[in-house]
Amino acid sequence: MKTIIMLPAICLCACSAIVHPGINESKKVAETLIKLESSGDYTSMSKYYTDEFNKSESPEERAAKFKDLHNMLGDFVSDTCIRAADSTDLNDFPCVFLKYRVTHTKLASYEEFEIIKDRGELKAEVHNIMHE
C-alpha cells in the first residue's frame, strides 16, 4: 500500500523538476555561440551544446564545417533575433526556439537554436545555419 502512495508523489516531483528555460537567458547562450563561431573559437563552443549534440560529430569535424561556413559567409557584422518562442523539443521537453538573422561581410545567414535546460545549465540541442 505504501508503494502505491509513493509512486504518484515521485511522479509529481519528477514532473515539477522540468523547468522551462527563460527566453532572455536562452538568447545569451545563442548569442555566445554566434560570437564564438565568428571568432573562430570552435573548441569553446562544445560547452554550450548538449552531450547528445556533441556526440553527433567530432570537434575536428565541427571545426572544419564552421571554417567552411566562415569562408563562405565572411566575418561577423551583426545579429538580430527575429523569433523567440517557448516551445517543446522532439522529446516533448520544454525548450526555447530562437531564430537569428546574422549579417556577415559576404552573405547573411539565418541561425536557429533550440535551447534546453540540461542538468541545470542552458544548452543548445539544435543549431541550424542557413545562408540567405
C-alpha positions in Angstrom: 0.0 0.0 0.0 2.8 2.4 0.8 4.3 1.8 -2.7 1.0 3.0 -4.4 1.1 6.2 -2.4 4.8 6.9 -3.1 4.5 6.4 -6.8 2.3 9.4 -7.5 4.4 11.5 -5.2 7.6 10.5 -7.1 5.9 11.2 -10.5 4.7 14.6 -9.2 8.2 15.6 -8.0 9.8 14.4 -11.3 7.4 16.4 -13.4 7.8 19.6 -11.4 11.6 19.3 -11.9 11.2 20.0 -15.6 11.7 23.8 -15.9 11.1 25.8 -18.9 14.2 27.8 -19.9 13.9 31.6 -19.9 14.0 33.4 -23.2 16.5 36.1 -22.2 18.9 33.5 -20.7 18.5 31.3 -23.8 19.3 34.3 -26.0 22.6 34.7 -24.2 23.6 31.1 -25.0 22.7 31.5 -28.7 24.4 34.9 -29.0 27.5 33.4 -27.3 27.6 30.6 -29.8 27.2 33.1 -32.7 30.1 35.1 -31.3 32.4 32.1 -30.7 31.6 30.8 -34.2 32.5 34.1 -35.8 35.7 34.5 -33.8 36.9 31.0 -34.8 36.9 29.7 -31.2 35.3 26.4 -32.2 36.6 24.4 -29.2 34.9 26.6 -26.7 31.6 26.1 -28.4 31.2 22.5 -27.1 30.4 23.6 -23.6 27.3 25.4 -24.9 25.9 22.3 -26.6 24.2 19.2 -25.1 26.1 16.0 -24.8 23.9 14.4 -27.5 24.8 17.3 -29.9 28.5 17.0 -29.1 28.4 13.2 -29.7 26.9 13.7 -33.2 30.4 14.6 -34.7 33.9 15.1 -33.5 35.3 18.5 -32.5 37.5 18.4 -35.6 34.6 17.7 -37.9 32.6 20.5 -36.4 35.5 23.0 -36.6 36.0 22.1 -40.3 32.3 22.8 -41.0 32.5 26.2 -39.2 35.7 27.1 -41.0 34.0 26.4 -44.4 30.9 28.4 -43.3 33.1 31.3 -42.3 34.9 31.2 -45.6 31.6 31.3 -47.4 29.8 33.9 -45.2 32.7 36.2 -44.3 33.3 37.9 -41.0 30.6 38.6 -38.5 28.9 42.1 -38.7 25.8 41.9 -36.5 23.0 39.7 -35.3 19.3 40.3 -34.8 16.9 37.9 -33.0 13.8 37.7 -35.3 11.9 35.0 -33.4 11.9 33.8 -29.8 9.2 31.4 -28.6 8.6 29.0 -25.8 8.3 25.5 -27.4 8.9 21.8 -26.9 11.6 19.7 -28.5 11.1 16.4 -30.3 11.1 14.6 -26.9 8.3 16.9 -25.7 10.7 18.6 -23.2 10.4 22.4 -22.7 12.7 24.5 -24.9 13.1 28.0 -26.3 13.2 28.3 -30.1 15.3 31.2 -31.3 15.9 32.4 -34.9 18.6 35.0 -35.7 19.4 36.8 -38.8 23.2 37.2 -38.8 24.9 39.7 -41.1 28.4 38.8 -42.4 30.7 40.6 -44.8 29.8 38.3 -47.7 26.4 36.9 -47.1 23.7 36.9 -44.4 22.6 33.8 -42.7 19.7 32.5 -40.5 20.6 30.6 -37.4 18.1 28.6 -35.5 18.5 27.2 -32.0 16.6 25.1 -29.6 17.8 25.8 -26.0 17.0 23.4 -23.2 17.9 23.1 -19.6 20.4 20.2 -19.4 21.5 19.2 -15.9 20.7 22.7 -14.6 22.5 24.6 -17.4 21.1 26.1 -20.6 22.5 24.3 -23.7 21.7 24.2 -27.4 20.4 20.9 -28.6 19.8 22.2 -32.1 21.8 24.7 -34.1 20.9 25.1 -37.8 22.6 27.6 -40.1 21.2 28.5 -43.5 22.5 31.3 -45.8 20.1 33.8 -47.1 
